[in-house]
């Protein structure tokens, strides 16, 4: 059971979801993150998707204030998320 005092503070965990053309899985991924017992925020980072990923992310933000969206203007690909580059 979640302590109300903890629930009213800033999130303890930030879940970052890297998304590129993720319309089929984004909703499930976000719901899974939001279902955790700790206070969380979910940050969706869209890598210039060409499908409905951004629209889905915007709808999820409207449904839950813990969800945020960061947009990339151009697709950076996997190499930009690799720390060894």
PDB file of N, CA, C and O in Angstrom:
ATOM      1  N   UNK A   1       0.838  -1.184   0.000  1.00  0.00           N
ATOM      2  CA  UNK A   1       0.000   0.000   0.000  1.00  0.00           C
ATOM      3  C   UNK A   1       0.878   1.241   0.000  1.00  0.00           C
ATOM      4  O   UNK A   1       1.853   1.322   0.747  1.00  0.00           O
ATOM      5  N   UNK A   2       0.533   2.191  -0.829  1.00  0.00           N
ATOM      6  CA  UNK A   2       1.333   3.392  -0.980  1.00  0.00           C
ATOM      7  C   UNK A   2       1.051   4.383   0.150  1.00  0.00           C
ATOM      8  O   UNK A   2      -0.103   4.646   0.487  1.00  0.00           O
ATOM      9  N   UNK A   3       2.115   4.921   0.722  1.00  0.00           N
ATOM     10  CA  UNK A   3       2.010   5.923   1.768  1.00  0.00           C
ATOM     11  C   UNK A   3       1.553   7.237   1.138  1.00  0.00           C
ATOM     12  O   UNK A   3       2.207   7.712   0.209  1.00  0.00           O
ATOM     13  N   UNK A   4       0.435   7.859   1.612  1.00  0.00           N
ATOM     14  CA  UNK A   4      -0.045   9.102   1.015  1.00  0.00           C
ATOM     15  C   UNK A   4       0.985  10.224   1.061  1.00  0.00           C
ATOM     16  O   UNK A   4       1.013  11.066   0.164  1.00  0.00           O
ATOM     17  N   UNK A   5       1.831  10.254   2.088  1.00  0.00           N
ATOM     18  CA  UNK A   5       2.854  11.292   2.187  1.00  0.00           C
ATOM     19  C   UNK A   5       3.877  11.145   1.066  1.00  0.00           C
ATOM     20  O   UNK A   5       4.358  12.144   0.531  1.00  0.00           O
ATOM     21  N   UNK A   6       4.214   9.909   0.708  1.00  0.00           N
ATOM     22  CA  UNK A   6       5.159   9.668  -0.376  1.00  0.00           C
ATOM     23  C   UNK A   6       4.510   9.987  -1.712  1.00  0.00           C
ATOM     24  O   UNK A   6       5.156  10.545  -2.598  1.00  0.00           O
ATOM     25  N   UNK A   7       3.235   9.638  -1.864  1.00  0.00           N
ATOM     26  CA  UNK A   7       2.553   9.847  -3.134  1.00  0.00           C
ATOM     27  C   UNK A   7       2.424  11.320  -3.489  1.00  0.00           C
ATOM     28  O   UNK A   7       2.284  11.658  -4.665  1.00  0.00           O
ATOM     29  N   UNK A   8       2.469  12.197  -2.504  1.00  0.00           N
ATOM     30  CA  UNK A   8       2.283  13.617  -2.777  1.00  0.00           C
ATOM     31  C   UNK A   8       3.588  14.337  -3.122  1.00  0.00           C
ATOM     32  O   UNK A   8       3.567  15.524  -3.449  1.00  0.00           O
ATOM     33  N   UNK A   9       4.722  13.635  -3.053  1.00  0.00           N
ATOM     34  CA  UNK A   9       6.005  14.263  -3.364  1.00  0.00           C
ATOM     35  C   UNK A   9       6.393  14.001  -4.813  1.00  0.00           C
ATOM     36  O   UNK A   9       5.681  13.319  -5.549  1.00  0.00           O
ATOM     37  N   UNK A  10       7.515  14.545  -5.199  1.00  0.00           N
ATOM     38  CA  UNK A  10       8.011  14.318  -6.546  1.00  0.00           C
ATOM     39  C   UNK A  10       8.207  12.830  -6.800  1.00  0.00           C
ATOM     40  O   UNK A  10       8.377  12.060  -5.854  1.00  0.00           O
ATOM     41  N   UNK A  11       8.185  12.415  -8.064  1.00  0.00           N
ATOM     42  CA  UNK A  11       8.391  10.996  -8.364  1.00  0.00           C
ATOM     43  C   UNK A  11       9.727  10.495  -7.820  1.00  0.00           C
ATOM     44  O   UNK A  11      10.731  11.206  -7.848  1.00  0.00           O
ATOM     45  N   UNK A  12       9.719   9.272  -7.332  1.00  0.00           N
ATOM     46  CA  UNK A  12      10.946   8.639  -6.879  1.00  0.00           C
ATOM     47  C   UNK A  12      11.689   7.995  -8.039  1.00  0.00           C
ATOM     48  O   UNK A  12      12.904   7.807  -7.991  1.00  0.00           O
ATOM     49  N   UNK A  13      10.938   7.663  -9.079  1.00  0.00           N
ATOM     50  CA  UNK A  13      11.518   6.960 -10.224  1.00  0.00           C
ATOM     51  C   UNK A  13      11.082   7.653 -11.515  1.00  0.00           C
ATOM     52  O   UNK A  13       9.904   7.958 -11.699  1.00  0.00           O
ATOM     53  N   UNK A  14      12.041   7.896 -12.400  1.00  0.00           N
ATOM     54  CA  UNK A  14      11.738   8.392 -13.736  1.00  0.00           C
ATOM     55  C   UNK A  14      11.962   7.248 -14.715  1.00  0.00           C
ATOM     56  O   UNK A  14      13.059   6.694 -14.793  1.00  0.00           O
ATOM     57  N   UNK A  15      10.935   6.902 -15.448  1.00  0.00           N
ATOM     58  CA  UNK A  15      11.020   5.847 -16.453  1.00  0.00           C
ATOM     59  C   UNK A  15      11.093   6.530 -17.810  1.00  0.00           C
ATOM     60  O   UNK A  15      10.175   7.256 -18.194  1.00  0.00           O
ATOM     61  N   UNK A  16      12.172   6.302 -18.532  1.00  0.00           N
ATOM     62  CA  UNK A  16      12.344   6.889 -19.853  1.00  0.00           C
ATOM     63  C   UNK A  16      12.079   5.810 -20.898  1.00  0.00           C
ATOM     64  O   UNK A  16      12.697   4.745 -20.887  1.00  0.00           O
ATOM     65  N   UNK A  17      11.160   6.107 -21.789  1.00  0.00           N
ATOM     66  CA  UNK A  17      10.821   5.167 -22.857  1.00  0.00           C
ATOM     67  C   UNK A  17      11.264   5.784 -24.180  1.00  0.00           C
ATOM     68  O   UNK A  17      10.689   6.769 -24.642  1.00  0.00           O
ATOM     69  N   UNK A  18      12.287   5.195 -24.779  1.00  0.00           N
ATOM     70  CA  UNK A  18      12.739   5.627 -26.105  1.00  0.00           C
ATOM     71  C   UNK A  18      11.788   5.014 -27.129  1.00  0.00           C
ATOM     72  O   UNK A  18      11.579   3.801 -27.150  1.00  0.00           O
ATOM     73  N   UNK A  19      11.215   5.867 -27.978  1.00  0.00           N
ATOM     74  CA  UNK A  19      10.197   5.382 -28.902  1.00  0.00           C
ATOM     75  C   UNK A  19      10.500   5.806 -30.334  1.00  0.00           C
ATOM     76  O   UNK A  19      10.744   6.980 -30.612  1.00  0.00           O
ATOM     77  N   UNK A  20      10.481   4.847 -31.219  1.00  0.00           N
ATOM     78  CA  UNK A  20      10.556   5.120 -32.650  1.00  0.00           C
ATOM     79  C   UNK A  20       9.572   4.190 -33.337  1.00  0.00           C
ATOM     80  O   UNK A  20       9.736   2.971 -33.307  1.00  0.00           O
ATOM     81  N   UNK A  21       8.557   4.761 -33.952  1.00  0.00           N
ATOM     82  CA  UNK A  21       7.491   3.970 -34.594  1.00  0.00           C
ATOM     83  C   UNK A  21       6.983   2.887 -33.642  1.00  0.00           C
ATOM     84  O   UNK A  21       6.951   1.703 -33.977  1.00  0.00           O
ATOM     85  N   UNK A  22       6.594   3.322 -32.462  1.00  0.00           N
ATOM     86  CA  UNK A  22       6.201   2.394 -31.388  1.00  0.00           C
ATOM     87  C   UNK A  22       4.697   2.384 -31.143  1.00  0.00           C
ATOM     88  O   UNK A  22       4.257   2.109 -30.026  1.00  0.00           O
ATOM     89  N   UNK A  23       3.908   2.677 -32.163  1.00  0.00           N
ATOM     90  CA  UNK A  23       2.470   2.765 -31.953  1.00  0.00           C
ATOM     91  C   UNK A  23       1.858   1.462 -31.427  1.00  0.00           C
ATOM     92  O   UNK A  23       0.853   1.496 -30.717  1.00  0.00           O
ATOM     93  N   UNK A  24       2.447   0.334 -31.763  1.00  0.00           N
ATOM     94  CA  UNK A  24       1.881  -0.946 -31.321  1.00  0.00           C
ATOM     95  C   UNK A  24       2.203  -1.284 -29.867  1.00  0.00           C
ATOM     96  O   UNK A  24       1.487  -2.073 -29.250  1.00  0.00           O
ATOM     97  N   UNK A  25       3.258  -0.708 -29.313  1.00  0.00           N
ATOM     98  CA  UNK A  25       3.683  -1.111 -27.965  1.00  0.00           C
ATOM     99  C   UNK A  25       3.719   0.017 -26.941  1.00  0.00           C
ATOM    100  O   UNK A  25       3.834  -0.248 -25.745  1.00  0.00           O
ATOM    101  N   UNK A  26       3.623   1.260 -27.378  1.00  0.00           N
ATOM    102  CA  UNK A  26       3.802   2.384 -26.457  1.00  0.00           C
ATOM    103  C   UNK A  26       2.778   2.390 -25.331  1.00  0.00           C
ATOM    104  O   UNK A  26       3.148   2.588 -24.174  1.00  0.00           O
ATOM    105  N   UNK A  27       1.534   2.184 -25.630  1.00  0.00           N
ATOM    106  CA  UNK A  27       0.494   2.187 -24.599  1.00  0.00           C
ATOM    107  C   UNK A  27       0.756   1.158 -23.512  1.00  0.00           C
ATOM    108  O   UNK A  27       0.628   1.461 -22.326  1.00  0.00           O
ATOM    109  N   UNK A  28       1.117  -0.041 -23.901  1.00  0.00           N
ATOM    110  CA  UNK A  28       1.410  -1.102 -22.919  1.00  0.00           C
ATOM    111  C   UNK A  28       2.627  -0.753 -22.078  1.00  0.00           C
ATOM    112  O   UNK A  28       2.640  -0.978 -20.868  1.00  0.00           O
ATOM    113  N   UNK A  29       3.648  -0.202 -22.723  1.00  0.00           N
ATOM    114  CA  UNK A  29       4.874   0.154 -21.995  1.00  0.00           C
ATOM    115  C   UNK A  29       4.589   1.233 -20.953  1.00  0.00           C
ATOM    116  O   UNK A  29       5.051   1.137 -19.816  1.00  0.00           O
ATOM    117  N   UNK A  30       3.840   2.250 -21.334  1.00  0.00           N
ATOM    118  CA  UNK A  30       3.525   3.339 -20.409  1.00  0.00           C
ATOM    119  C   UNK A  30       2.642   2.830 -19.271  1.00  0.00           C
ATOM    120  O   UNK A  30       2.895   3.147 -18.109  1.00  0.00           O
ATOM    121  N   UNK A  31       1.625   2.056 -19.583  1.00  0.00           N
ATOM    122  CA  UNK A  31       0.748   1.526 -18.532  1.00  0.00           C
ATOM    123  C   UNK A  31       1.517   0.647 -17.553  1.00  0.00           C
ATOM    124  O   UNK A  31       1.254   0.685 -16.351  1.00  0.00           O
ATOM    125  N   UNK A  32       2.459  -0.139 -18.051  1.00  0.00           N
ATOM    126  CA  UNK A  32       3.286  -0.968 -17.179  1.00  0.00           C
ATOM    127  C   UNK A  32       4.110  -0.110 -16.228  1.00  0.00           C
ATOM    128  O   UNK A  32       4.213  -0.414 -15.039  1.00  0.00           O
ATOM    129  N   UNK A  33       4.693   0.960 -16.753  1.00  0.00           N
ATOM    130  CA  UNK A  33       5.495   1.852 -15.913  1.00  0.00           C
ATOM    131  C   UNK A  33       4.630   2.545 -14.870  1.00  0.00           C
ATOM    132  O   UNK A  33       5.031   2.669 -13.713  1.00  0.00           O
ATOM    133  N   UNK A  34       3.447   2.996 -15.270  1.00  0.00           N
ATOM    134  CA  UNK A  34       2.561   3.702 -14.335  1.00  0.00           C
ATOM    135  C   UNK A  34       1.998   2.791 -13.256  1.00  0.00           C
ATOM    136  O   UNK A  34       1.576   3.267 -12.202  1.00  0.00           O
ATOM    137  N   UNK A  35       1.987   1.497 -13.504  1.00  0.00           N
ATOM    138  CA  UNK A  35       1.418   0.541 -12.547  1.00  0.00           C
ATOM    139  C   UNK A  35       2.355   0.214 -11.388  1.00  0.00           C
ATOM    140  O   UNK A  35       1.962  -0.506 -10.470  1.00  0.00           O
ATOM    141  N   UNK A  36       3.570   0.721 -11.411  1.00  0.00           N
ATOM    142  CA  UNK A  36       4.519   0.428 -10.342  1.00  0.00           C
ATOM    143  C   UNK A  36       4.039   1.004  -9.020  1.00  0.00           C
ATOM    144  O   UNK A  36       3.279   1.973  -9.004  1.00  0.00           O
ATOM    145  N   UNK A  37       4.470   0.423  -7.924  1.00  0.00           N
ATOM    146  CA  UNK A  37       4.008   0.841  -6.604  1.00  0.00           C
ATOM    147  C   UNK A  37       4.667   2.130  -6.114  1.00  0.00           C
ATOM    148  O   UNK A  37       4.118   2.809  -5.246  1.00  0.00           O
ATOM    149  N   UNK A  38       5.819   2.472  -6.650  1.00  0.00           N
ATOM    150  CA  UNK A  38       6.485   3.719  -6.280  1.00  0.00           C
ATOM    151  C   UNK A  38       5.935   4.871  -7.112  1.00  0.00           C
ATOM    152  O   UNK A  38       5.429   4.649  -8.212  1.00  0.00           O
ATOM    153  N   UNK A  39       6.027   6.106  -6.601  1.00  0.00           N
ATOM    154  CA  UNK A  39       5.639   7.261  -7.422  1.00  0.00           C
ATOM    155  C   UNK A  39       6.586   7.375  -8.617  1.00  0.00           C
ATOM    156  O   UNK A  39       7.803   7.457  -8.449  1.00  0.00           O
ATOM    157  N   UNK A  40       6.022   7.380  -9.816  1.00  0.00           N
ATOM    158  CA  UNK A  40       6.829   7.427 -11.027  1.00  0.00           C
ATOM    159  C   UNK A  40       6.401   8.577 -11.919  1.00  0.00           C
ATOM    160  O   UNK A  40       5.288   9.092 -11.813  1.00  0.00           O
ATOM    161  N   UNK A  41       7.308   8.966 -12.797  1.00  0.00           N
ATOM    162  CA  UNK A  41       6.983   9.790 -13.944  1.00  0.00           C
ATOM    163  C   UNK A  41       7.453   8.997 -15.151  1.00  0.00           C
ATOM    164  O   UNK A  41       8.433   8.255 -15.076  1.00  0.00           O
ATOM    165  N   UNK A  42       6.753   9.156 -16.255  1.00  0.00           N
ATOM    166  CA  UNK A  42       7.126   8.466 -17.483  1.00  0.00           C
ATOM    167  C   UNK A  42       7.467   9.520 -18.530  1.00  0.00           C
ATOM    168  O   UNK A  42       6.650  10.384 -18.849  1.00  0.00           O
ATOM    169  N   UNK A  43       8.668   9.437 -19.052  1.00  0.00           N
ATOM    170  CA  UNK A  43       9.127  10.372 -20.065  1.00  0.00           C
ATOM    171  C   UNK A  43       9.290   9.591 -21.367  1.00  0.00           C
ATOM    172  O   UNK A  43      10.149   8.718 -21.485  1.00  0.00           O
ATOM    173  N   UNK A  44       8.455   9.925 -22.328  1.00  0.00           N
ATOM    174  CA  UNK A  44       8.535   9.292 -23.642  1.00  0.00           C
ATOM    175  C   UNK A  44       9.419  10.173 -24.516  1.00  0.00           C
ATOM    176  O   UNK A  44       9.159  11.366 -24.675  1.00  0.00           O
ATOM    177  N   UNK A  45      10.457   9.581 -25.078  1.00  0.00           N
ATOM    178  CA  UNK A  45      11.345  10.313 -25.983  1.00  0.00           C
ATOM    179  C   UNK A  45      11.106   9.762 -27.382  1.00  0.00           C
ATOM    180  O   UNK A  45      11.527   8.652 -27.707  1.00  0.00           O
ATOM    181  N   UNK A  46      10.428  10.552 -28.201  1.00  0.00           N
ATOM    182  CA  UNK A  46      10.131  10.119 -29.563  1.00  0.00           C
ATOM    183  C   UNK A  46      11.269  10.521 -30.494  1.00  0.00           C
ATOM    184  O   UNK A  46      11.684  11.680 -30.519  1.00  0.00           O
ATOM    185  N   UNK A  47      11.765   9.557 -31.254  1.00  0.00           N
ATOM    186  CA  UNK A  47      12.904   9.774 -32.149  1.00  0.00           C
ATOM    187  C   UNK A  47      12.425   9.994 -33.584  1.00  0.00           C
ATOM    188  O   UNK A  47      12.826   9.280 -34.503  1.00  0.00           O
ATOM    189  N   UNK A  48      11.549  11.008 -33.761  1.00  0.00           N
ATOM    190  CA  UNK A  48      11.028  11.389 -35.080  1.00  0.00           C
ATOM    191  C   UNK A  48      10.264  10.246 -35.755  1.00  0.00           C
ATOM    192  O   UNK A  48      10.520   9.906 -36.910  1.00  0.00           O
ATOM    193  N   UNK A  49       9.336   9.673 -35.021  1.00  0.00           N
ATOM    194  CA  UNK A  49       8.526   8.579 -35.555  1.00  0.00           C
ATOM    195  C   UNK A  49       7.691   9.036 -36.743  1.00  0.00           C
ATOM    196  O   UNK A  49       7.292  10.196 -36.834  1.00  0.00           O
ATOM    197  N   UNK A  50       7.435   8.098 -37.651  1.00  0.00           N
ATOM    198  CA  UNK A  50       6.613   8.378 -38.812  1.00  0.00           C
ATOM    199  C   UNK A  50       5.221   7.776 -38.715  1.00  0.00           C
ATOM    200  O   UNK A  50       4.433   7.884 -39.655  1.00  0.00           O
ATOM    201  N   UNK A  51       4.909   7.144 -37.595  1.00  0.00           N
ATOM    202  CA  UNK A  51       3.607   6.523 -37.415  1.00  0.00           C
ATOM    203  C   UNK A  51       2.786   7.344 -36.406  1.00  0.00           C
ATOM    204  O   UNK A  51       2.971   8.557 -36.308  1.00  0.00           O
ATOM    205  N   UNK A  52       1.905   6.709 -35.674  1.00  0.00           N
ATOM    206  CA  UNK A  52       1.017   7.398 -34.732  1.00  0.00           C
ATOM    207  C   UNK A  52       1.589   7.476 -33.318  1.00  0.00           C
ATOM    208  O   UNK A  52       0.845   7.755 -32.378  1.00  0.00           O
ATOM    209  N   UNK A  53       2.879   7.240 -33.145  1.00  0.00           N
ATOM    210  CA  UNK A  53       3.493   7.245 -31.824  1.00  0.00           C
ATOM    211  C   UNK A  53       3.256   8.560 -31.087  1.00  0.00           C
ATOM    212  O   UNK A  53       2.876   8.541 -29.917  1.00  0.00           O
ATOM    213  N   UNK A  54       3.467   9.680 -31.730  1.00  0.00           N
ATOM    214  CA  UNK A  54       3.316  10.984 -31.074  1.00  0.00           C
ATOM    215  C   UNK A  54       1.863  11.213 -30.666  1.00  0.00           C
ATOM    216  O   UNK A  54       1.609  11.692 -29.562  1.00  0.00           O
ATOM    217  N   UNK A  55       0.921  10.886 -31.518  1.00  0.00           N
ATOM    218  CA  UNK A  55      -0.497  11.055 -31.187  1.00  0.00           C
ATOM    219  C   UNK A  55      -0.869  10.195 -29.981  1.00  0.00           C
ATOM    220  O   UNK A  55      -1.613  10.641 -29.107  1.00  0.00           O
ATOM    221  N   UNK A  56      -0.361   8.985 -29.930  1.00  0.00           N
ATOM    222  CA  UNK A  56      -0.632   8.102 -28.794  1.00  0.00           C
ATOM    223  C   UNK A  56      -0.009   8.676 -27.534  1.00  0.00           C
ATOM    224  O   UNK A  56      -0.640   8.678 -26.477  1.00  0.00           O
ATOM    225  N   UNK A  57       1.220   9.162 -27.634  1.00  0.00           N
ATOM    226  CA  UNK A  57       1.893   9.756 -26.477  1.00  0.00           C
ATOM    227  C   UNK A  57       1.127  10.982 -25.974  1.00  0.00           C
ATOM    228  O   UNK A  57       0.982  11.166 -24.766  1.00  0.00           O
ATOM    229  N   UNK A  58       0.644  11.808 -26.879  1.00  0.00           N
ATOM    230  CA  UNK A  58      -0.123  12.992 -26.481  1.00  0.00           C
ATOM    231  C   UNK A  58      -1.418  12.594 -25.772  1.00  0.00           C
ATOM    232  O   UNK A  58      -1.809  13.229 -24.792  1.00  0.00           O
ATOM    233  N   UNK A  59      -2.080  11.551 -26.260  1.00  0.00           N
ATOM    234  CA  UNK A  59      -3.292  11.058 -25.607  1.00  0.00           C
ATOM    235  C   UNK A  59      -2.972  10.532 -24.202  1.00  0.00           C
ATOM    236  O   UNK A  59      -3.729  10.770 -23.261  1.00  0.00           O
ATOM    237  N   UNK A  60      -1.854   9.821 -24.064  1.00  0.00           N
ATOM    238  CA  UNK A  60      -1.453   9.307 -22.751  1.00  0.00           C
ATOM    239  C   UNK A  60      -1.147  10.453 -21.787  1.00  0.00           C
ATOM    240  O   UNK A  60      -1.443  10.356 -20.596  1.00  0.00           O
ATOM    241  N   UNK A  61      -0.555  11.538 -22.296  1.00  0.00           N
ATOM    242  CA  UNK A  61      -0.284  12.708 -21.448  1.00  0.00           C
ATOM    243  C   UNK A  61      -1.585  13.347 -20.972  1.00  0.00           C
ATOM    244  O   UNK A  61      -1.673  13.797 -19.830  1.00  0.00           O
ATOM    245  N   UNK A  62      -2.593  13.389 -21.838  1.00  0.00           N
ATOM    246  CA  UNK A  62      -3.889  13.951 -21.461  1.00  0.00           C
ATOM    247  C   UNK A  62      -4.559  13.103 -20.381  1.00  0.00           C
ATOM    248  O   UNK A  62      -5.266  13.631 -19.523  1.00  0.00           O
ATOM    249  N   UNK A  63      -4.337  11.798 -20.426  1.00  0.00           N
ATOM    250  CA  UNK A  63      -4.970  10.878 -19.486  1.00  0.00           C
ATOM    251  C   UNK A  63      -4.291  10.827 -18.127  1.00  0.00           C
ATOM    252  O   UNK A  63      -4.931  10.507 -17.125  1.00  0.00           O
ATOM    253  N   UNK A  64      -2.980  11.143 -18.083  1.00  0.00           N
ATOM    254  CA  UNK A  64      -2.243  11.021 -16.822  1.00  0.00           C
ATOM    255  C   UNK A  64      -1.149  12.090 -16.761  1.00  0.00           C
ATOM    256  O   UNK A  64      -0.280  12.139 -17.632  1.00  0.00           O
ATOM    257  N   UNK A  65      -1.188  12.945 -15.736  1.00  0.00           N
ATOM    258  CA  UNK A  65      -0.208  14.034 -15.645  1.00  0.00           C
ATOM    259  C   UNK A  65       1.222  13.566 -15.363  1.00  0.00           C
ATOM    260  O   UNK A  65       2.154  14.369 -15.409  1.00  0.00           O
ATOM    261  N   UNK A  66       1.402  12.281 -15.075  1.00  0.00           N
ATOM    262  CA  UNK A  66       2.751  11.755 -14.827  1.00  0.00           C
ATOM    263  C   UNK A  66       3.502  11.448 -16.111  1.00  0.00           C
ATOM    264  O   UNK A  66       4.684  11.105 -16.072  1.00  0.00           O
ATOM    265  N   UNK A  67       2.827  11.567 -17.249  1.00  0.00           N
ATOM    266  CA  UNK A  67       3.427  11.241 -18.545  1.00  0.00           C
ATOM    267  C   UNK A  67       3.858  12.534 -19.241  1.00  0.00           C
ATOM    268  O   UNK A  67       3.090  13.491 -19.329  1.00  0.00           O
ATOM    269  N   UNK A  68       5.095  12.544 -19.732  1.00  0.00           N
ATOM    270  CA  UNK A  68       5.640  13.683 -20.485  1.00  0.00           C
ATOM    271  C   UNK A  68       6.197  13.184 -21.810  1.00  0.00           C
ATOM    272  O   UNK A  68       6.504  12.002 -21.967  1.00  0.00           O
ATOM    273  N   UNK A  69       6.320  14.103 -22.757  1.00  0.00           N
ATOM    274  CA  UNK A  69       6.808  13.757 -24.088  1.00  0.00           C
ATOM    275  C   UNK A  69       7.926  14.699 -24.486  1.00  0.00           C
ATOM    276  O   UNK A  69       7.813  15.917 -24.343  1.00  0.00           O
ATOM    277  N   UNK A  70       9.006  14.121 -24.987  1.00  0.00           N
ATOM    278  CA  UNK A  70      10.126  14.874 -25.553  1.00  0.00           C
ATOM    279  C   UNK A  70      10.222  14.463 -27.021  1.00  0.00           C
ATOM    280  O   UNK A  70      10.270  13.275 -27.341  1.00  0.00           O
ATOM    281  N   UNK A  71      10.249  15.459 -27.908  1.00  0.00           N
ATOM    282  CA  UNK A  71      10.285  15.179 -29.347  1.00  0.00           C
ATOM    283  C   UNK A  71      11.654  15.479 -29.935  1.00  0.00           C
ATOM    284  O   UNK A  71      12.266  16.501 -29.625  1.00  0.00           O
ATOM    285  N   UNK A  72      12.128  14.579 -30.785  1.00  0.00           N
ATOM    286  CA  UNK A  72      13.347  14.811 -31.561  1.00  0.00           C
ATOM    287  C   UNK A  72      12.925  15.296 -32.948  1.00  0.00           C
ATOM    288  O   UNK A  72      11.990  14.756 -33.539  1.00  0.00           O
ATOM    289  N   UNK A  73      13.606  16.300 -33.457  1.00  0.00           N
ATOM    290  CA  UNK A  73      13.277  16.804 -34.785  1.00  0.00           C
ATOM    291  C   UNK A  73      13.716  15.855 -35.888  1.00  0.00           C
ATOM    292  O   UNK A  73      13.074  15.773 -36.936  1.00  0.00           O
ATOM    293  N   UNK A  74      14.806  15.139 -35.654  1.00  0.00           N
ATOM    294  CA  UNK A  74      15.324  14.202 -36.652  1.00  0.00           C
ATOM    295  C   UNK A  74      15.669  12.887 -35.962  1.00  0.00           C
ATOM    296  O   UNK A  74      16.056  12.862 -34.794  1.00  0.00           O
ATOM    297  N   UNK A  75      15.523  11.812 -36.702  1.00  0.00           N
ATOM    298  CA  UNK A  75      15.839  10.501 -36.152  1.00  0.00           C
ATOM    299  C   UNK A  75      17.335  10.374 -35.939  1.00  0.00           C
ATOM    300  O   UNK A  75      18.122  10.525 -36.873  1.00  0.00           O
ATOM    301  N   UNK A  76      17.726  10.090 -34.686  1.00  0.00           N
ATOM    302  CA  UNK A  76      19.139   9.939 -34.357  1.00  0.00           C
ATOM    303  C   UNK A  76      19.617   8.513 -34.427  1.00  0.00           C
ATOM    304  O   UNK A  76      20.820   8.265 -34.501  1.00  0.00           O
ATOM    305  N   UNK A  77      18.693   7.567 -34.404  1.00  0.00           N
ATOM    306  CA  UNK A  77      19.059   6.158 -34.450  1.00  0.00           C
ATOM    307  C   UNK A  77      19.652   5.668 -33.143  1.00  0.00           C
ATOM    308  O   UNK A  77      19.847   6.440 -32.204  1.00  0.00           O
ATOM    309  N   UNK A  78      19.932   4.390 -33.096  1.00  0.00           N
ATOM    310  CA  UNK A  78      20.432   3.759 -31.877  1.00  0.00           C
ATOM    311  C   UNK A  78      21.792   4.282 -31.438  1.00  0.00           C
ATOM    312  O   UNK A  78      22.077   4.314 -30.241  1.00  0.00           O
ATOM    313  N   UNK A  79      22.615   4.679 -32.351  1.00  0.00           N
ATOM    314  CA  UNK A  79      23.975   5.090 -32.011  1.00  0.00           C
ATOM    315  C   UNK A  79      23.980   6.281 -31.055  1.00  0.00           C
ATOM    316  O   UNK A  79      24.898   6.408 -30.245  1.00  0.00           O
ATOM    317  N   UNK A  80      22.980   7.151 -31.130  1.00  0.00           N
ATOM    318  CA  UNK A  80      22.956   8.332 -30.275  1.00  0.00           C
ATOM    319  C   UNK A  80      22.590   7.993 -28.834  1.00  0.00           C
ATOM    320  O   UNK A  80      22.794   8.816 -27.941  1.00  0.00           O
ATOM    321  N   UNK A  81      22.062   6.815 -28.593  1.00  0.00           N
ATOM    322  CA  UNK A  81      21.757   6.426 -27.219  1.00  0.00           C
ATOM    323  C   UNK A  81      22.838   5.524 -26.626  1.00  0.00           C
ATOM    324  O   UNK A  81      22.743   5.122 -25.467  1.00  0.00           O
ATOM    325  N   UNK A  82      23.850   5.209 -27.406  1.00  0.00           N
ATOM    326  CA  UNK A  82      24.940   4.354 -26.932  1.00  0.00           C
ATOM    327  C   UNK A  82      25.999   5.215 -26.251  1.00  0.00           C
ATOM    328  O   UNK A  82      26.515   6.143 -26.874  1.00  0.00           O
ATOM    329  N   UNK A  83      26.343   4.935 -24.977  1.00  0.00           N
ATOM    330  CA  UNK A  83      27.258   5.793 -24.260  1.00  0.00           C
ATOM    331  C   UNK A  83      28.691   5.767 -24.785  1.00  0.00           C
ATOM    332  O   UNK A  83      29.477   6.650 -24.442  1.00  0.00           O
ATOM    333  N   UNK A  84      29.056   4.776 -25.610  1.00  0.00           N
ATOM    334  CA  UNK A  84      30.415   4.667 -26.093  1.00  0.00           C
ATOM    335  C   UNK A  84      30.718   5.463 -27.348  1.00  0.00           C
ATOM    336  O   UNK A  84      31.840   5.408 -27.851  1.00  0.00           O
ATOM    337  N   UNK A  85      29.756   6.195 -27.860  1.00  0.00           N
ATOM    338  CA  UNK A  85      29.984   6.919 -29.130  1.00  0.00           C
ATOM    339  C   UNK A  85      30.920   8.086 -28.977  1.00  0.00           C
ATOM    340  O   UNK A  85      31.204   8.782 -29.952  1.00  0.00           O
TER     341      UNK A  85
END
